[in-house]
Amino acid sequence: MKERYERDVVCPLCGKHYIGRPALSRIDNKTYICPECGTRQALASIGVDEREQEEIIATIYSHGAALDSE
Ligand SMILES: [Zn+2]
């Protein structure tokens, strides 16, 4: 199994194309999802509601800084 993620990948949750290191889904611990969905699930896991999740994600990504800073 190759562990390189530099090519274009489609997130199975939102259907968006992304490049880079995927996040592991917290739902089943085996599905790789885009960093945005990973952030969304992380927020949901600490009780943040959907509307607030979107606001936080918009804030994170509009500043051009992903959680994964590498
Ligand atoms: Zn996604």
PDB file of the backbone (N, CA, C, O) and the ligand in Angstrom, with CONECT records:
HET     ZN  A 101       1
ATOM      1  N   MET A   1       0.843  -1.201   0.000  1.00  0.00           N
ATOM      2  CA  MET A   1       0.000   0.000   0.000  1.00  0.00           C
ATOM      3  C   MET A   1       0.880   1.253   0.000  1.00  0.00           C
ATOM      4  O   MET A   1       1.730   1.426   0.873  1.00  0.00           O
ATOM      5  N   LYS A   2       0.668   2.101  -0.965  1.00  0.00           N
ATOM      6  CA  LYS A   2       1.445   3.331  -1.036  1.00  0.00           C
ATOM      7  C   LYS A   2       0.932   4.360  -0.044  1.00  0.00           C
ATOM      8  O   LYS A   2      -0.270   4.460   0.204  1.00  0.00           O
ATOM      9  N   GLU A   3       1.832   5.103   0.502  1.00  0.00           N
ATOM     10  CA  GLU A   3       1.454   6.105   1.493  1.00  0.00           C
ATOM     11  C   GLU A   3       1.793   7.513   1.033  1.00  0.00           C
ATOM     12  O   GLU A   3       2.104   8.385   1.844  1.00  0.00           O
ATOM     13  N   ARG A   4       1.731   7.722  -0.255  1.00  0.00           N
ATOM     14  CA  ARG A   4       1.997   9.054  -0.784  1.00  0.00           C
ATOM     15  C   ARG A   4       0.672   9.688  -1.165  1.00  0.00           C
ATOM     16  O   ARG A   4      -0.185   9.044  -1.770  1.00  0.00           O
ATOM     17  N   TYR A   5       0.510  10.955  -0.807  1.00  0.00           N
ATOM     18  CA  TYR A   5      -0.769  11.602  -1.079  1.00  0.00           C
ATOM     19  C   TYR A   5      -0.590  12.897  -1.851  1.00  0.00           C
ATOM     20  O   TYR A   5      -1.331  13.861  -1.659  1.00  0.00           O
ATOM     21  N   GLU A   6       0.401  12.904  -2.721  1.00  0.00           N
ATOM     22  CA  GLU A   6       0.663  14.153  -3.411  1.00  0.00           C
ATOM     23  C   GLU A   6      -0.185  14.351  -4.651  1.00  0.00           C
ATOM     24  O   GLU A   6      -0.178  15.421  -5.260  1.00  0.00           O
ATOM     25  N   ARG A   7      -0.906  13.321  -5.014  1.00  0.00           N
ATOM     26  CA  ARG A   7      -1.750  13.511  -6.183  1.00  0.00           C
ATOM     27  C   ARG A   7      -3.133  13.973  -5.756  1.00  0.00           C
ATOM     28  O   ARG A   7      -3.470  14.013  -4.573  1.00  0.00           O
ATOM     29  N   ASP A   8      -3.901  14.311  -6.747  1.00  0.00           N
ATOM     30  CA  ASP A   8      -5.238  14.804  -6.509  1.00  0.00           C
ATOM     31  C   ASP A   8      -6.123  13.678  -5.964  1.00  0.00           C
ATOM     32  O   ASP A   8      -6.164  12.585  -6.529  1.00  0.00           O
ATOM     33  N   VAL A   9      -6.808  13.946  -4.900  1.00  0.00           N
ATOM     34  CA  VAL A   9      -7.658  12.946  -4.259  1.00  0.00           C
ATOM     35  C   VAL A   9      -9.051  13.535  -4.097  1.00  0.00           C
ATOM     36  O   VAL A   9      -9.205  14.740  -3.895  1.00  0.00           O
ATOM     37  N   VAL A  10     -10.058  12.684  -4.185  1.00  0.00           N
ATOM     38  CA  VAL A  10     -11.424  13.154  -3.977  1.00  0.00           C
ATOM     39  C   VAL A  10     -11.872  12.731  -2.587  1.00  0.00           C
ATOM     40  O   VAL A  10     -11.777  11.559  -2.221  1.00  0.00           O
ATOM     41  N   CYS A  11     -12.353  13.680  -1.831  1.00  0.00           N
ATOM     42  CA  CYS A  11     -12.856  13.380  -0.500  1.00  0.00           C
ATOM     43  C   CYS A  11     -14.190  12.652  -0.626  1.00  0.00           C
ATOM     44  O   CYS A  11     -15.091  13.136  -1.311  1.00  0.00           O
ATOM     45  N   PRO A  12     -14.332  11.497   0.023  1.00  0.00           N
ATOM     46  CA  PRO A  12     -15.582  10.734  -0.074  1.00  0.00           C
ATOM     47  C   PRO A  12     -16.741  11.387   0.681  1.00  0.00           C
ATOM     48  O   PRO A  12     -17.901  11.037   0.466  1.00  0.00           O
ATOM     49  N   LEU A  13     -16.432  12.308   1.541  1.00  0.00           N
ATOM     50  CA  LEU A  13     -17.501  12.961   2.305  1.00  0.00           C
ATOM     51  C   LEU A  13     -18.100  14.146   1.583  1.00  0.00           C
ATOM     52  O   LEU A  13     -19.319  14.239   1.447  1.00  0.00           O
ATOM     53  N   CYS A  14     -17.256  15.056   1.118  1.00  0.00           N
ATOM     54  CA  CYS A  14     -17.777  16.268   0.498  1.00  0.00           C
ATOM     55  C   CYS A  14     -17.609  16.259  -1.013  1.00  0.00           C
ATOM     56  O   CYS A  14     -18.151  17.126  -1.698  1.00  0.00           O
ATOM     57  N   GLY A  15     -16.862  15.287  -1.547  1.00  0.00           N
ATOM     58  CA  GLY A  15     -16.702  15.189  -2.993  1.00  0.00           C
ATOM     59  C   GLY A  15     -15.724  16.189  -3.580  1.00  0.00           C
ATOM     60  O   GLY A  15     -15.587  16.293  -4.799  1.00  0.00           O
ATOM     61  N   LYS A  16     -15.043  16.924  -2.711  1.00  0.00           N
ATOM     62  CA  LYS A  16     -14.120  17.943  -3.157  1.00  0.00           C
ATOM     63  C   LYS A  16     -12.757  17.330  -3.463  1.00  0.00           C
ATOM     64  O   LYS A  16     -12.322  16.385  -2.805  1.00  0.00           O
ATOM     65  N   HIS A  17     -12.098  17.884  -4.469  1.00  0.00           N
ATOM     66  CA  HIS A  17     -10.741  17.447  -4.786  1.00  0.00           C
ATOM     67  C   HIS A  17      -9.775  18.163  -3.860  1.00  0.00           C
ATOM     68  O   HIS A  17      -9.942  19.348  -3.573  1.00  0.00           O
ATOM     69  N   TYR A  18      -8.781  17.454  -3.402  1.00  0.00           N
ATOM     70  CA  TYR A  18      -7.768  18.103  -2.589  1.00  0.00           C
ATOM     71  C   TYR A  18      -6.437  17.440  -2.827  1.00  0.00           C
ATOM     72  O   TYR A  18      -6.359  16.303  -3.292  1.00  0.00           O
ATOM     73  N   ILE A  19      -5.391  18.172  -2.500  1.00  0.00           N
ATOM     74  CA  ILE A  19      -4.042  17.644  -2.649  1.00  0.00           C
ATOM     75  C   ILE A  19      -3.369  17.782  -1.298  1.00  0.00           C
ATOM     76  O   ILE A  19      -3.505  18.804  -0.626  1.00  0.00           O
ATOM     77  N   GLY A  20      -2.660  16.771  -0.914  1.00  0.00           N
ATOM     78  CA  GLY A  20      -1.967  16.857   0.364  1.00  0.00           C
ATOM     79  C   GLY A  20      -2.325  15.694   1.253  1.00  0.00           C
ATOM     80  O   GLY A  20      -2.962  14.729   0.832  1.00  0.00           O
ATOM     81  N   ARG A  21      -1.902  15.811   2.490  1.00  0.00           N
ATOM     82  CA  ARG A  21      -2.119  14.719   3.415  1.00  0.00           C
ATOM     83  C   ARG A  21      -3.569  14.691   3.877  1.00  0.00           C
ATOM     84  O   ARG A  21      -4.074  15.692   4.387  1.00  0.00           O
ATOM     85  N   PRO A  22      -4.236  13.573   3.708  1.00  0.00           N
ATOM     86  CA  PRO A  22      -5.629  13.489   4.128  1.00  0.00           C
ATOM     87  C   PRO A  22      -5.754  13.322   5.636  1.00  0.00           C
ATOM     88  O   PRO A  22      -4.774  13.040   6.326  1.00  0.00           O
ATOM     89  N   ALA A  23      -6.937  13.495   6.123  1.00  0.00           N
ATOM     90  CA  ALA A  23      -7.220  13.231   7.532  1.00  0.00           C
ATOM     91  C   ALA A  23      -7.910  11.876   7.601  1.00  0.00           C
ATOM     92  O   ALA A  23      -8.602  11.468   6.668  1.00  0.00           O
ATOM     93  N   LEU A  24      -7.716  11.203   8.695  1.00  0.00           N
ATOM     94  CA  LEU A  24      -8.378   9.918   8.881  1.00  0.00           C
ATOM     95  C   LEU A  24      -9.742  10.178   9.511  1.00  0.00           C
ATOM     96  O   LEU A  24      -9.858  10.876  10.518  1.00  0.00           O
ATOM     97  N   SER A  25     -10.754   9.609   8.902  1.00  0.00           N
ATOM     98  CA  SER A  25     -12.101   9.817   9.425  1.00  0.00           C
ATOM     99  C   SER A  25     -12.245   9.288  10.844  1.00  0.00           C
ATOM    100  O   SER A  25     -11.812   8.179  11.158  1.00  0.00           O
ATOM    101  N   ARG A  26     -12.858  10.098  11.691  1.00  0.00           N
ATOM    102  CA  ARG A  26     -13.100   9.664  13.069  1.00  0.00           C
ATOM    103  C   ARG A  26     -14.307   8.738  13.137  1.00  0.00           C
ATOM    104  O   ARG A  26     -14.548   8.088  14.154  1.00  0.00           O
ATOM    105  N   ILE A  27     -15.053   8.688  12.058  1.00  0.00           N
ATOM    106  CA  ILE A  27     -16.245   7.851  12.057  1.00  0.00           C
ATOM    107  C   ILE A  27     -15.875   6.366  12.019  1.00  0.00           C
ATOM    108  O   ILE A  27     -16.369   5.578  12.825  1.00  0.00           O
ATOM    109  N   ASP A  28     -15.009   5.995  11.086  1.00  0.00           N
ATOM    110  CA  ASP A  28     -14.659   4.566  10.985  1.00  0.00           C
ATOM    111  C   ASP A  28     -13.164   4.283  11.122  1.00  0.00           C
ATOM    112  O   ASP A  28     -12.736   3.130  11.080  1.00  0.00           O
ATOM    113  N   ASN A  29     -12.375   5.348  11.287  1.00  0.00           N
ATOM    114  CA  ASN A  29     -10.933   5.191  11.454  1.00  0.00           C
ATOM    115  C   ASN A  29     -10.210   4.505  10.304  1.00  0.00           C
ATOM    116  O   ASN A  29      -9.114   3.977  10.488  1.00  0.00           O
ATOM    117  N   LYS A  30     -10.809   4.508   9.128  1.00  0.00           N
ATOM    118  CA  LYS A  30     -10.102   3.940   7.983  1.00  0.00           C
ATOM    119  C   LYS A  30     -10.336   4.696   6.690  1.00  0.00           C
ATOM    120  O   LYS A  30      -9.632   4.475   5.704  1.00  0.00           O
ATOM    121  N   THR A  31     -11.309   5.578   6.683  1.00  0.00           N
ATOM    122  CA  THR A  31     -11.577   6.365   5.494  1.00  0.00           C
ATOM    123  C   THR A  31     -10.763   7.652   5.538  1.00  0.00           C
ATOM    124  O   THR A  31     -10.764   8.370   6.538  1.00  0.00           O
ATOM    125  N   TYR A  32     -10.067   7.934   4.434  1.00  0.00           N
ATOM    126  CA  TYR A  32      -9.308   9.173   4.375  1.00  0.00           C
ATOM    127  C   TYR A  32     -10.170  10.264   3.775  1.00  0.00           C
ATOM    128  O   TYR A  32     -10.781  10.093   2.720  1.00  0.00           O
ATOM    129  N   ILE A  33     -10.204  11.380   4.464  1.00  0.00           N
ATOM    130  CA  ILE A  33     -11.043  12.496   4.045  1.00  0.00           C
ATOM    131  C   ILE A  33     -10.194  13.751   3.936  1.00  0.00           C
ATOM    132  O   ILE A  33      -9.034  13.758   4.349  1.00  0.00           O
ATOM    133  N   CYS A  34     -10.763  14.806   3.386  1.00  0.00           N
ATOM    134  CA  CYS A  34      -9.979  16.028   3.208  1.00  0.00           C
ATOM    135  C   CYS A  34      -9.761  16.728   4.552  1.00  0.00           C
ATOM    136  O   CYS A  34     -10.488  16.474   5.512  1.00  0.00           O
ATOM    137  N   PRO A  35      -8.766  17.603   4.618  1.00  0.00           N
ATOM    138  CA  PRO A  35      -8.473  18.280   5.882  1.00  0.00           C
ATOM    139  C   PRO A  35      -9.670  19.058   6.429  1.00  0.00           C
ATOM    140  O   PRO A  35      -9.860  19.146   7.642  1.00  0.00           O
ATOM    141  N   GLU A  36     -10.459  19.611   5.541  1.00  0.00           N
ATOM    142  CA  GLU A  36     -11.634  20.351   6.005  1.00  0.00           C
ATOM    143  C   GLU A  36     -12.629  19.436   6.707  1.00  0.00           C
ATOM    144  O   GLU A  36     -13.143  19.772   7.774  1.00  0.00           O
ATOM    145  N   CYS A  37     -12.898  18.289   6.111  1.00  0.00           N
ATOM    146  CA  CYS A  37     -13.820  17.341   6.739  1.00  0.00           C
ATOM    147  C   CYS A  37     -13.213  16.801   8.030  1.00  0.00           C
ATOM    148  O   CYS A  37     -13.933  16.541   8.994  1.00  0.00           O
ATOM    149  N   GLY A  38     -11.909  16.633   8.052  1.00  0.00           N
ATOM    150  CA  GLY A  38     -11.244  16.185   9.269  1.00  0.00           C
ATOM    151  C   GLY A  38     -11.438  17.194  10.391  1.00  0.00           C
ATOM    152  O   GLY A  38     -11.700  16.834  11.538  1.00  0.00           O
ATOM    153  N   THR A  39     -11.303  18.464  10.030  1.00  0.00           N
ATOM    154  CA  THR A  39     -11.515  19.533  11.012  1.00  0.00           C
ATOM    155  C   THR A  39     -12.956  19.526  11.491  1.00  0.00           C
ATOM    156  O   THR A  39     -13.232  19.668  12.682  1.00  0.00           O
ATOM    157  N   ARG A  40     -13.869  19.357  10.541  1.00  0.00           N
ATOM    158  CA  ARG A  40     -15.300  19.341  10.850  1.00  0.00           C
ATOM    159  C   ARG A  40     -15.631  18.218  11.853  1.00  0.00           C
ATOM    160  O   ARG A  40     -16.368  18.415  12.818  1.00  0.00           O
ATOM    161  N   GLN A  41     -15.063  17.050  11.588  1.00  0.00           N
ATOM    162  CA  GLN A  41     -15.338  15.926  12.490  1.00  0.00           C
ATOM    163  C   GLN A  41     -14.704  16.136  13.857  1.00  0.00           C
ATOM    164  O   GLN A  41     -15.266  15.756  14.884  1.00  0.00           O
ATOM    165  N   ALA A  42     -13.528  16.746  13.853  1.00  0.00           N
ATOM    166  CA  ALA A  42     -12.866  17.018  15.135  1.00  0.00           C
ATOM    167  C   ALA A  42     -13.716  17.981  15.960  1.00  0.00           C
ATOM    168  O   ALA A  42     -13.874  17.810  17.169  1.00  0.00           O
ATOM    169  N   LEU A  43     -14.254  18.988  15.291  1.00  0.00           N
ATOM    170  CA  LEU A  43     -15.098  19.961  15.990  1.00  0.00           C
ATOM    171  C   LEU A  43     -16.393  19.311  16.471  1.00  0.00           C
ATOM    172  O   LEU A  43     -16.848  19.553  17.589  1.00  0.00           O
ATOM    173  N   ALA A  44     -16.976  18.482  15.608  1.00  0.00           N
ATOM    174  CA  ALA A  44     -18.215  17.790  15.988  1.00  0.00           C
ATOM    175  C   ALA A  44     -17.981  16.909  17.216  1.00  0.00           C
ATOM    176  O   ALA A  44     -18.853  16.774  18.075  1.00  0.00           O
ATOM    177  N   SER A  45     -16.800  16.318  17.281  1.00  0.00           N
ATOM    178  CA  SER A  45     -16.494  15.408  18.391  1.00  0.00           C
ATOM    179  C   SER A  45     -16.392  16.130  19.732  1.00  0.00           C
ATOM    180  O   SER A  45     -16.511  15.514  20.791  1.00  0.00           O
ATOM    181  N   ILE A  46     -16.170  17.447  19.674  1.00  0.00           N
ATOM    182  CA  ILE A  46     -16.129  18.199  20.927  1.00  0.00           C
ATOM    183  C   ILE A  46     -17.395  19.010  21.131  1.00  0.00           C
ATOM    184  O   ILE A  46     -17.443  19.910  21.970  1.00  0.00           O
ATOM    185  N   GLY A  47     -18.435  18.676  20.344  1.00  0.00           N
ATOM    186  CA  GLY A  47     -19.749  19.273  20.586  1.00  0.00           C
ATOM    187  C   GLY A  47     -20.039  20.584  19.883  1.00  0.00           C
ATOM    188  O   GLY A  47     -20.979  21.289  20.250  1.00  0.00           O
ATOM    189  N   VAL A  48     -19.246  20.919  18.876  1.00  0.00           N
ATOM    190  CA  VAL A  48     -19.497  22.142  18.114  1.00  0.00           C
ATOM    191  C   VAL A  48     -20.578  21.861  17.074  1.00  0.00           C
ATOM    192  O   VAL A  48     -20.476  20.890  16.324  1.00  0.00           O
ATOM    193  N   ASP A  49     -21.605  22.696  17.021  1.00  0.00           N
ATOM    194  CA  ASP A  49     -22.675  22.412  16.059  1.00  0.00           C
ATOM    195  C   ASP A  49     -22.259  22.795  14.631  1.00  0.00           C
ATOM    196  O   ASP A  49     -21.280  23.510  14.415  1.00  0.00           O
ATOM    197  N   GLU A  50     -23.039  22.292  13.669  1.00  0.00           N
ATOM    198  CA  GLU A  50     -22.649  22.421  12.260  1.00  0.00           C
ATOM    199  C   GLU A  50     -22.418  23.850  11.793  1.00  0.00           C
ATOM    200  O   GLU A  50     -21.478  24.131  11.050  1.00  0.00           O
ATOM    201  N   ARG A  51     -23.287  24.743  12.237  1.00  0.00           N
ATOM    202  CA  ARG A  51     -23.148  26.125  11.799  1.00  0.00           C
ATOM    203  C   ARG A  51     -21.826  26.714  12.288  1.00  0.00           C
ATOM    204  O   ARG A  51     -21.115  27.401  11.555  1.00  0.00           O
ATOM    205  N   GLU A  52     -21.530  26.422  13.536  1.00  0.00           N
ATOM    206  CA  GLU A  52     -20.299  26.928  14.118  1.00  0.00           C
ATOM    207  C   GLU A  52     -19.074  26.273  13.473  1.00  0.00           C
ATOM    208  O   GLU A  52     -18.034  26.909  13.302  1.00  0.00           O
ATOM    209  N   GLN A  53     -19.213  25.000  13.120  1.00  0.00           N
ATOM    210  CA  GLN A  53     -18.121  24.297  12.430  1.00  0.00           C
ATOM    211  C   GLN A  53     -17.757  25.024  11.146  1.00  0.00           C
ATOM    212  O   GLN A  53     -16.582  25.238  10.846  1.00  0.00           O
ATOM    213  N   GLU A  54     -18.794  25.402  10.387  1.00  0.00           N
ATOM    214  CA  GLU A  54     -18.547  26.077   9.115  1.00  0.00           C
ATOM    215  C   GLU A  54     -17.853  27.419   9.326  1.00  0.00           C
ATOM    216  O   GLU A  54     -16.970  27.804   8.560  1.00  0.00           O
ATOM    217  N   GLU A  55     -18.263  28.112  10.365  1.00  0.00           N
ATOM    218  CA  GLU A  55     -17.638  29.410  10.658  1.00  0.00           C
ATOM    219  C   GLU A  55     -16.164  29.237  11.006  1.00  0.00           C
ATOM    220  O   GLU A  55     -15.311  29.999  10.550  1.00  0.00           O
ATOM    221  N   ILE A  56     -15.883  28.239  11.809  1.00  0.00           N
ATOM    222  CA  ILE A  56     -14.504  27.997  12.224  1.00  0.00           C
ATOM    223  C   ILE A  56     -13.646  27.585  11.023  1.00  0.00           C
ATOM    224  O   ILE A  56     -12.520  28.054  10.856  1.00  0.00           O
ATOM    225  N   ILE A  57     -14.204  26.700  10.191  1.00  0.00           N
ATOM    226  CA  ILE A  57     -13.470  26.250   9.004  1.00  0.00           C
ATOM    227  C   ILE A  57     -13.211  27.412   8.055  1.00  0.00           C
ATOM    228  O   ILE A  57     -12.121  27.544   7.498  1.00  0.00           O
ATOM    229  N   ALA A  58     -14.230  28.253   7.879  1.00  0.00           N
ATOM    230  CA  ALA A  58     -14.063  29.424   7.013  1.00  0.00           C
ATOM    231  C   ALA A  58     -12.949  30.315   7.550  1.00  0.00           C
ATOM    232  O   ALA A  58     -12.149  30.857   6.788  1.00  0.00           O
ATOM    233  N   THR A  59     -12.911  30.454   8.852  1.00  0.00           N
ATOM    234  CA  THR A  59     -11.868  31.277   9.481  1.00  0.00           C
ATOM    235  C   THR A  59     -10.493  30.670   9.266  1.00  0.00           C
ATOM    236  O   THR A  59      -9.548  31.359   8.880  1.00  0.00           O
ATOM    237  N   ILE A  60     -10.391  29.375   9.521  1.00  0.00           N
ATOM    238  CA  ILE A  60      -9.097  28.698   9.366  1.00  0.00           C
ATOM    239  C   ILE A  60      -8.596  28.819   7.933  1.00  0.00           C
ATOM    240  O   ILE A  60      -7.456  29.219   7.697  1.00  0.00           O
ATOM    241  N   TYR A  61      -9.449  28.473   6.985  1.00  0.00           N
ATOM    242  CA  TYR A  61      -8.983  28.406   5.608  1.00  0.00           C
ATOM    243  C   TYR A  61      -8.910  29.755   4.917  1.00  0.00           C
ATOM    244  O   TYR A  61      -8.169  29.912   3.946  1.00  0.00           O
ATOM    245  N   SER A  62      -9.664  30.727   5.399  1.00  0.00           N
ATOM    246  CA  SER A  62      -9.563  32.046   4.769  1.00  0.00           C
ATOM    247  C   SER A  62      -8.243  32.724   5.164  1.00  0.00           C
ATOM    248  O   SER A  62      -7.773  33.637   4.485  1.00  0.00           O
ATOM    249  N   HIS A  63      -7.667  32.268   6.254  1.00  0.00           N
ATOM    250  CA  HIS A  63      -6.380  32.822   6.661  1.00  0.00           C
ATOM    251  C   HIS A  63      -5.222  32.068   6.009  1.00  0.00           C
ATOM    252  O   HIS A  63      -4.053  32.383   6.230  1.00  0.00           O
ATOM    253  N   GLY A  64      -5.573  31.072   5.205  1.00  0.00           N
ATOM    254  CA  GLY A  64      -4.560  30.341   4.456  1.00  0.00           C
ATOM    255  C   GLY A  64      -3.707  29.425   5.308  1.00  0.00           C
ATOM    256  O   GLY A  64      -2.663  28.951   4.859  1.00  0.00           O
ATOM    257  N   ALA A  65      -4.135  29.173   6.520  1.00  0.00           N
ATOM    258  CA  ALA A  65      -3.357  28.309   7.398  1.00  0.00           C
ATOM    259  C   ALA A  65      -4.150  27.057   7.728  1.00  0.00           C
ATOM    260  O   ALA A  65      -5.125  27.102   8.478  1.00  0.00           O
ATOM    261  N   ALA A  66      -3.730  25.963   7.170  1.00  0.00           N
ATOM    262  CA  ALA A  66      -4.366  24.702   7.493  1.00  0.00           C
ATOM    263  C   ALA A  66      -3.846  24.239   8.846  1.00  0.00           C
ATOM    264  O   ALA A  66      -2.823  24.725   9.328  1.00  0.00           O
ATOM    265  N   LEU A  67      -4.548  23.307   9.446  1.00  0.00           N
ATOM    266  CA  LEU A  67      -4.106  22.778  10.730  1.00  0.00           C
ATOM    267  C   LEU A  67      -2.768  22.053  10.576  1.00  0.00           C
ATOM    268  O   LEU A  67      -1.912  22.074  11.460  1.00  0.00           O
ATOM    269  N   ASP A  68      -2.630  21.419   9.430  1.00  0.00           N
ATOM    270  CA  ASP A  68      -1.383  20.730   9.131  1.00  0.00           C
ATOM    271  C   ASP A  68      -0.430  21.748   8.519  1.00  0.00           C
ATOM    272  O   ASP A  68      -0.534  22.050   7.331  1.00  0.00           O
ATOM    273  N   SER A  69       0.469  22.265   9.290  1.00  0.00           N
ATOM    274  CA  SER A  69       1.307  23.367   8.830  1.00  0.00           C
ATOM    275  C   SER A  69       2.509  22.922   8.015  1.00  0.00           C
ATOM    276  O   SER A  69       3.292  23.759   7.566  1.00  0.00           O
ATOM    277  N   GLU A  70       2.668  21.642   7.818  1.00  0.00           N
ATOM    278  CA  GLU A  70       3.776  21.185   6.997  1.00  0.00           C
ATOM    279  C   GLU A  70       3.323  21.144   5.558  1.00  0.00           C
ATOM    280  O   GLU A  70       4.102  20.783   4.676  1.00  0.00           O
TER     281      GLU A  70
HETATM  282 ZN    ZN A 101     -14.144  16.606   2.531  1.00  0.00          ZN2+
END
